[in-house]
Amino acid sequence: MKISLRTIPVRHESGDQLGTPAELQVNAAGLKARLMATVRGEVRFDPGSRGLYAHDASNYRMVPIGVVLPLDKSDVIAAVAAAREFGAPIIARGGGTAIPGQGVNVALMIDFSKYMHRILNIDPDAKLATVQPGCVLDDLRNEAEKHRLTFGPDPATHSRCTLGGMIANNSCGPHSVMAGRTADNIEELEILLYDGTVLQVGPTDDAKLDQIASGQGRKAEIYRRLRDLRNRCADLVREKYPKIPRRVSGYNLDELLPEKGFHVARSLVGSECTCALILEATCRLVDSPQHRVLVVLGYPDIGSAGDHVPECRGKGAIAIEGMDDAFIDAMKRKGMHPEHVDLMPPGRAWLIVEFGGETPPEAQEKAKTFEAELKVKRPDLSSRRFEKLDEQAALWKLREAGLGATAHVPGEKENHEGWEDTA
């Protein structure tokens, strides 16, 4: 079904059809009635709610057909059944924090964040956590820290982004240096397909794959077709998929390779609910270094900082983040945290490099060794080491506050901040 990527005038309170001419025609009044009869959570088709959900953190504005806030999995299944009956496309939404517009569309929107946000289980011995898709990342990280564990990927929006959204767009963040992308940290998913099929998917060894594929029903059919796809494309995937740490474009077909364990759950990470909706996710947790030290390096420009990242990665860092004076200048002009800027070493661009250890001396020694080696190889670089927790927090806050710093700068034209994610 082709969905237009432009905002359209809509009318449906009287029961008229809604949609783009010759592209999408949905009986919105009938869909709303079916949802009201079958969903126990909130069903919102009023103009105010649709206007509220017509935008996310991106530059796009697209009015949804209606919004469902499900109480539980049965509500999600009922909502998708209603959408299927009336031919309505669907879109899932977590915190609405993504910049390229994944949280908007002319579709029935299912918002998981209000009710389906619980941590269902944490197994510290297995280092696994099972969550609902609307679970906010910081809620999971705070609970995991009680066991000296964490969920590694951490976008700047960690205080409000959801695990479902992170899985949908394969989020990374500075600590992906330590733990990898979201795809690397998903063990199992419970998913819902548009046809109503509910599946539990994860890694699949050859024996299990043959067993599933030889069976009957929708799951067997899907696994047979995925296996056929893998067999046809395996050599091309091995040859053409970039071997880089942060490849987040396209579908993760490489996760279906035999050497990757035919990991159907990880193959779905980054698919932006084009293949399935997530009902539950079992996530991998990693050890969280209890003591940390930051080393901030100053460079003449952001290109020089970027060129130096590979060398920094090879020194045991658990996080690396870059920034330049463009948003620092914008922040100063907007009066945002000017006291934090004074902590930075001289330069026009910076790398924040974090080291961790189980004791303060261990973390400090790693940072000092890194700095000492750096001064021999790159005596031109300025650097400062931060061991105090309040200073570290200030620096991370400075970086995270810069996410929208270049938007609405006083005295300048409107800056459409979504473009950086095209890189």
N, C-alpha and C positions, 0 to 999 in steps of 0.2 A: 504494500500500500504506500503510495507516494504522499508524503506530508510536506506541505509548503513550509519553508523556513522564513516566512514573513508574517508579521502580525496582520490579522484580518478582522474586519468588523464582524461581530457575532450577534445573533439574536436567538433566544430560545425560551424565554420565560413563558411565552404563550404556547409553546409546543412546536414552534417552527423548527425546521432543520438547521443544523449548525455546520459550517464547514467552508472549505475553499471550493470555489466552483469547479465541478467535474473532477475533484481530487478526493475530498473527504466529505461525506454526507452522513451525519449521525443524528438520530432522533434523540436529542439531549433530554427532552422531557421524559421519554420512555426509559432512557438509561437511568436518569435520576430516580424514577419511581422504583425500578428494579433494585437499585442500590439501597434505597431507603427500606425496602422490604427484606433485604438479605444481609445487610451489613450492620453490625451492632455498634461500630464506631461512628465517627462523624462523617457525614456526607454534606459537602458544601458546593452548591451550585449558584449561590448568590453572587451578584456582580462585585461586591467588595472582596470576597474571598478569591474569586477568580482574578481580580485585579492584583491582589496581594501576591498571588502565586505566578503572576505573569513575568516576573523577573527573578534573577538570582544574582550572583556576584559578577556576572558577565555583562557585556554590552547589549545582549539580546533582550527583546521584550516580545513575548508570545503568550497569548491568552489561552489558558487550558480550557478544556470542555467542562471540567469539574474537578473537585478534589475529594479524595477519600483519606481519612486518617484512621487506619485500622487498629483495632484493639489487639488482635492476635493473628496467628496464621490462618485461621478459618475465615477471618474477615478479608484477608488478602485473596484467598482462593475464591471467595464469593464475589469480590470486586472484579477479579479477572474474568470470572464466569459471566458476569453482567456485561463487561466490555466486549467479550467474545460474542455474546448474543446480539449485541447491537452494532457490531463491527467497528468498535472504537479502538484506536491505538492507545497504548498505555505508556506511562513514563514513571519511573521511581525517583524519589527525592529523599535526600538525607538532610544535611545542613544547608544546602543551596550555596555552598562556598566555592564551587568550581568556576574558573574564569572563562573557559571557552563555550559556555552556554548549555552544558549537559542537563541542567536542572529546569529547563523550560521546553515546552512544545505544545502544539495544538493536539492535546491528548487528555485522557483521563489520568490525572496525577495521583499517585499513591505516596503520601508523605509518612514515612516510618518514624520520624523523630519524636512525635509527641507521646506515643504510647508504647511502641515496640523498641524500647531503648535499654532493655535490661541486660546485665551480665548474667548468663544462665549458669555458668560453672567455670571455676578455675581449678585446674589440676596442677599444682606446683611441681609435683614429681615428674609428670610427663611434660611439663612446660607447655600446657595447652589451655586455651580459654575458649568457651563457646558463648557467643553473643547474638543478640538480635540485631538486625541491620541498622536500626536507629540509634544504637549505642554510641555515645560521644567518645572520641578517642581518649581524651584526658580522664574520663571516668574509668575506662579500662586500665590505663596506665597507673592511675592512683591506686586501684585495687591490686594490680599486679605488683606494685612496689612493696606491698606488705609482705611479699614473698621474695623480695630482692630481684624481681623480674620486670620486664617491660615489653611492650609491643614496639618494635624498632622503628618502622616508618613514622615520621612525624612532620607533616606539613605545617606551615606557619599558622594555619587555622586550627591547630590541634585542640583548642578549647571549645570548639563548636562543630568541627567536621565529624561525620559519623563513619563507622566502620563499613556500612553498606556503600557509602559514597566513595570511600577509599578503595574498596574492592572494585567498584564500578570503573574508576579511572586509574587504577594501579598507582596509587600515590607513593611518593618517595619521602623527601625531606632530608635534612642534614644528617640524621642518624641512620639513613639507609646505607651510609658508609660502613656502619657496624653490622647492620642486619639485612640489607638488601631491600628490594622493592616490596610492595604489598604482596605481589604474586609469590615472592619467595617465602612468605610468612602465612600462607593459607594452607591448611591441611585438608579440610572438608567443607563442603557447602551443601545445605539443603536448599533446593531450588524449585521454582514453580515455572512451568512453561505456559505459553498462551493457550495451549489446548487443554489445560487443567492438570497435566501430568506433574506429580511431585516426585523428585528424585534426590537421592543422597549420592553425591559424587565426590571423588577424591582420587588418590593414586590407584592404579590398576596394573598389577603384574600380568604377565602373559597368560598364566593359568586362569586368573580371575577374569581377564578380558575375554578369553575363549568361552568361559562358562557363561558370562553374561550375554555375549553375542550369539550364542547358540540357543538362547531361550526364546520365549514369545513375549509379545507386548511392546510397548513404546520404548522402554529403556533398551531392550535388546536391539530394536531397530536403530535407535540413535547411536548406540555403541558400534554396531556394524558399520554404519555410515561414517562415523568418525574414524574407525579403523581403516576403512577404505580410503578416506581422505588422507590419512597419515601415510598409508602405503604408497599412494600416488605422488605425494608431495614431499616425502621425507628428505630426499636428496636435495631438492631445491631449497627447502627450509634450512637444512644444514649449510648449504652454500651461500644463501642470500641473506639470511637473517643476521643483522649486525651483532657482533660479539662485543657489546658495550654494556656497562652496568645499568644504564637507565634507558632501556629501549621500551618506550611506553606507547608506541604507535601501532595500531592494527591489532589483530587477534594474536594471542599467544599460541600459535600452532606448534611452536617448538616444544611446548609442554606435553604434547601428544607423542613425542618421539619415544622409542623404547628406552633410550638411555635416561630420559626424564621420568620414566615410570608411567607413561600414559596418564598424566595427572589432569583429569577433566576439570577439577575445581580450579586449578591454576590456569588452565587454558581459558576459562571464563573471566578471569580477572582482567579488567580493562575493557570489557565488552559493552559497558554502559547500558546494561539491561536490554540490549538488542537481541540477546539470545534467551535470557531467563531473568526472573526476579529472585532475589536472595531472601530466603525465609530465616535461615540461621547460618552462622559461620563459625567454624572451629579454627582458631588462629594459633600460630606458633608464637610462644614467648621466648625471649632471650634473657640471659643474665644482664642485670643492670648494674654497671659499675657504681659503687656507692660513694666514691670520691672522684672529683673531676677538676681539671685545670684547663683553662683556655690560654692559647697563644694566638695573639692577633698580629698579622703581618701586614705591613703597608707597602703599596705598589704605586708606580706612577700612573697606571691606567688599568681598566678592568681586563683588557686583553692580556697584560702581563700577569695579572692574578690568575686568570684562567690557564695560562700556559704552565703555571707552577703547580697546579692541582695534582697531576699524576705523581710528582715527587712527594708531595705531602701525604698522598694516600698510602704510600709504601712505608710509612714511618709509624704505623700502629695507631693512627688517629681513629677515634670512634665517631667523629662528626666533622664535616667541613662545610662551611657556608661562605659565600662571597657576596660582596656588595660594593657599590661605588659611591662617588660623591654626588651623583645626580639626585638620588633620593635623599641623601644627607642634606643637600642644599634645599630640597623641597621641604623637608621636615623643619629645618631652621626657619624657613620663610612662613611656615604654618605654626611655629611655636611648639612643635612636638618634641618633648624630651631633650631640650638642648643640653642639659647637663650630662647626658649619656654620651653625646658626641665627643666631649672632651676626653673621654677615656681612650679614644682611638689613637694609635701611633701615627706619625706623619705619613701622608700619602693621599692619593686621590681614589684609591680602591683598596679593598682589604679582604683578606681571608681570615675567617675565624676557625681555628683548628682546635678541637677538643680531645683531651686525653683522659683516660679513666683508669682507676685501680681500686683494689679492695681496701687500701689504706691510703691516707693522705701522702705519705712519703712515696708510695708506689706511683701514684698519679703525678706527683711533682717531679720525680726522677725521669719519667717518660717525657714530660714537657721540657725539662732542662736539657736532656740529651738531644731532643729535636732542635731546640734553639741553638745549642752549641754547634751541632753539625751544620746548621743553617748559616751561622755567622762565618764559618770557614768557606762554604761554597758560595754564599751570597752576601758578602759584607755590605752591599749597597742597600739591603732591605732593612727597614725599621721593624721592630717587634716589641711587643709588651706581653708579659705573662700575668694572668689573673688567677689568683688562688682563693680570693675571698668570694663567698657565695653571693653576697649582695652585688658585687661588681659583675660577676658572671651573669646573674639574672638581668642586670641592667643592659648588658651587651646583647643578650638574646632578645630582650624586649625591644631594643633598638632595631634589631634586624626584622623582627616580626611586625613592628609598627610601620616599617617601610613598605609593607605589602601594598598599601593604597596611598602611599605618600605622594606619588607623582600625579594623582588625580586631584583635580580642583585646586591647583596651586594658585594662590592669589596673584593677579596681574597677568596670568597666562591663559591661552585658549584652553578649552576643554580637552583633556587628554584621555583618550579611550584606552584604559589600562589593560584590556584583555589581550593585546597583541603579543605580550612576552611569552605566553604559553604556546604560540605557534612555533617557537624555537625549540 
